[in-house]
Amino acid sequence: MNVDEVLDKLREIIATAAKSKGASVPHITEDTALLGGGLPLDSLDLAGLVVELENATGIDPFRSGFVNFRTAGELARLYCQ
């Protein structure tokens, strides 16, 4: 998967999480902050997002430990290695 495909999957996962909370579906760009940026996500949602991206891509960028990321684009690029 390329970055745009991973971002599309990320948007899909976040939209599902937002809808399940009764929140509006946010517009997400590469620069969107994943936590503390106004998205209807908490740390548990973010963990689920990481698991779903791993399942979709077959890549585990955290196998060797935590890798710092802040934005949707930074996270998406981790799954394109």
N, C-alpha and C positions, 0 to 999 in steps of 0.2 A: 504494500500500500504506500502511496505517496502522502505528503503532508495534507493535501486537500482532501483526500479520501479519509484520512484519520480524523481531520477536523469535522468532516460531515458525520462520521460515526460519533464523535464526541458531542456534536450538536444534538444528534438524535437521542443519545443517552441522557443528556441534560434536559432536553424537552420532556422526556418521559418522567424524569424525577420531578420537574417543575409541575407537570400536570397532576402527578400523584399527590402533590402537596396543595393543589388548588391554586398554584401561583401561575402567573402569565409566563409564556415561553419567551425567554430573553433572546435578544440578538447577540450572537457570539462571533467575535472576530479573533484573529491571531493574538491581538493585544489585550483581550479580555482577561482580567484577573480572575482566577478560579475561586479563591477564598477572599473574603473581605472586600469584594468588588461589586456587591449588590446582586450576585447570582443567588438563587434560592437553593444553595448547597451548603451542607455542613460537612464536617470531616468524614462522617460515615458515608455520605453520598460520594465524596471524593474517592474514598477507598473503593466503593463499588464501581465508580467510573474507571479506575485503574484496572480492576479485575476484568471488566467488560472489554476494555481496549486490548488487554493481553489476550483474551479469548478471541477477539476479532482479528488480531494481527499475528498471533503466535509468538510475539516478542515480549520478553520480560526485562525491561530496562533496569529493574530494581533487584535483579538476581544477586548482584554483588553488594547491595546496600542501597540506601536512599540516595537519590539524585535530586538535587534542588531544582524546582521549577516554580514558576509563578503564574504564567499566562497559558491560555489555551494553546497557543502556537508552540511554546516551549515544551509542553506536555506532548503535543502531537508529534513533534520532531523526535522525541525519545522513542517513538514507535516506528520510526522509519530507518533505523540503523541496520 
